[in-house]
Amino acid sequence: MRLFIAINFSESVKDKLMDNVGQLRKNCLSGSFTKRDKMHLTLVFLGEQDSSDVPVIRRIIDSAADTQFDLDIGGLGRFKHREGDIYWLAVTDNGELIKLQSRLAEGLGLAGFKLEKREYRPHITLGRRVKPAPGFDVGHLKSSTPPVHAHVHRVSLMSSERRDGGYVYRELYGRELAHA
């Protein structure tokens, strides 16, 4: 099963994030844009794992998850790609988020899980394989989309199953964070 650990957003935060997707879509010729039910912030991507690993991952989440915190999301960015760029919103520097992600990665590494070696760059993906329209002005899009504020109160272990040409995400386990 394909697994990742994530922060899922409230419906009101998803509304605001989808406004950003809509703004991007209006300024592009084509792309695969993130759907509302897929809107999340990945903390750790685990990839293909055996179902027998789920209890171990749950224990690691329980030991790493601490207190609730707030996130600010904004600032359009992109990763260049030959099939079309990936556009995303940045997560403003956040010490609590970085500590949570580091504790999860450390615990998973100690338990023998193979994780990506690259530095964690928290972001919310808006679209993949995006081909902007001629004259697309990233600066205009940045200024027309206000920052999004999100309260983080839960960490989720998610599965990603391929179905009908796409992926379906399902929460396998969720850990509520304590009030600060």
C-alpha positions in Angstrom: 0.0 0.0 0.0 1.2 3.5 -0.9 1.4 5.6 2.3 2.2 9.2 3.4 1.8 11.2 6.6 0.0 14.5 6.2 -1.9 17.4 7.5 -5.4 17.6 6.1 -7.2 20.9 6.1 -10.6 22.1 7.3 -13.3 22.8 4.6 -12.8 26.6 5.1 -9.1 26.3 4.4 -9.7 24.1 1.4 -12.1 26.8 0.1 -9.3 29.4 0.2 -6.7 27.0 -1.3 -9.1 26.1 -4.1 -9.4 29.8 -4.9 -5.7 29.7 -5.6 -6.2 26.7 -7.8 -8.9 28.6 -9.7 -6.7 31.6 -10.2 -3.9 29.5 -11.5 -6.2 27.5 -13.8 -7.6 30.7 -15.3 -4.1 31.7 -16.4 -3.0 28.4 -17.9 -3.5 26.6 -21.2 -3.5 23.2 -19.6 -2.5 21.3 -16.5 -3.6 18.7 -13.9 -4.9 20.8 -11.1 -5.3 19.6 -7.5 -8.8 18.6 -6.6 -10.4 19.7 -3.3 -10.4 16.2 -1.8 -6.6 15.9 -2.4 -5.7 19.2 -0.8 -3.2 18.4 2.0 0.3 19.1 3.3 2.7 16.1 3.1 4.9 15.7 6.1 6.6 12.4 5.1 6.1 10.3 2.0 6.6 6.6 2.7 5.8 5.1 -0.6 4.9 1.4 -0.9 4.7 -0.3 2.5 3.3 -3.5 3.8 0.1 -3.3 5.8 1.9 -4.9 8.7 4.0 -1.6 9.0 0.9 0.4 9.9 1.0 -0.3 13.6 4.7 0.8 13.8 3.9 4.0 11.8 1.0 4.7 14.1 3.2 4.5 17.2 5.8 6.8 15.6 3.0 9.3 14.8 1.8 9.1 18.5 5.3 9.7 19.8 6.1 12.6 17.4 2.8 14.4 17.4 2.7 17.1 20.1 0.7 20.3 20.3 -1.6 22.2 17.9 -0.1 25.1 15.9 -0.9 27.5 13.2 0.4 27.7 9.6 0.4 30.5 7.1 0.3 29.5 3.5 1.1 31.8 0.6 3.6 32.7 -2.0 3.4 31.0 -5.4 6.3 28.9 -6.5 7.1 26.4 -9.1 9.3 23.4 -9.8 10.4 23.3 -13.5 9.7 20.1 -15.2 10.0 19.2 -18.9 6.4 17.9 -19.1 5.1 21.1 -17.6 5.8 22.8 -14.3 4.5 22.0 -10.8 3.0 25.1 -9.2 2.6 25.3 -5.4 2.0 27.5 -2.4 4.7 27.9 0.1 4.3 27.4 3.8 5.8 30.3 5.7 8.7 29.3 8.0 7.2 27.5 10.9 9.3 26.0 13.7 6.5 23.8 15.0 5.9 22.3 11.6 9.6 21.6 11.1 9.9 20.0 14.5 7.0 17.8 13.9 8.3 16.7 10.4 11.8 16.1 11.9 10.5 14.0 14.7 8.4 11.9 12.3 11.3 11.4 9.9 13.8 10.6 12.7 11.4 8.0 14.2 10.7 6.4 10.9 14.4 6.3 10.0 15.2 4.6 13.3 12.5 2.1 12.6 14.1 1.2 9.3 11.9 3.0 6.8 13.7 4.4 3.8 12.9 8.0 3.3 13.8 10.7 0.8 17.1 12.3 1.5 16.3 15.8 0.2 15.5 18.6 2.5 11.9 19.0 3.5 10.3 21.9 1.7 6.7 22.3 2.9 4.3 23.3 0.1 0.8 22.8 -1.1 0.6 21.6 -4.7 -1.8 23.5 -6.9 -1.1 21.9 -10.3 1.1 19.5 -12.2 2.2 19.6 -15.8 1.0 23.2 -16.0 1.4 25.1 -19.2 0.9 28.8 -18.5 -0.9 31.0 -21.0 1.3 33.5 -23.0 1.9 36.6 -20.9 1.2 34.8 -17.6 2.5 37.0 -14.8 3.4 35.0 -11.7 3.8 38.3 -9.8 0.2 39.3 -10.5 -1.1 35.9 -9.3 1.0 36.2 -6.1 -0.5 39.6 -5.3 -4.1 38.6 -6.1 -4.1 35.6 -3.7 -4.0 36.5 0.0 -2.2 34.3 2.4 -4.2 31.4 3.9 -4.2 30.8 7.6 -4.7 27.2 8.9 -4.9 25.8 12.4 -3.3 22.3 12.6 -4.9 20.0 15.2 -4.4 16.6 13.6 -1.8 14.5 11.9 -3.0 11.7 9.5 -1.6 8.5 8.1 -3.0 8.4 4.6 -3.2 5.7 1.9 -3.1 6.5 -1.8 -4.8 3.9 -4.0 -4.9 4.0 -7.7 -8.5 3.9 -9.1 -10.0 4.9 -12.4 -6.9 6.6 -13.7 -6.4 8.7 -10.5 -5.6 8.3 -6.8 -8.0 8.0 -3.9 -6.7 9.2 -0.5 -8.0 7.6 2.6 -7.1 8.3 6.2 -5.9 5.1 7.9 -5.1 6.8 11.3 -5.4 10.2 12.7 -3.8 11.6 15.8 -5.3 14.7 17.5 -2.8 17.2 18.7 -2.9 18.6 22.3 -4.0 22.2 22.9 -1.0 24.4 23.4 
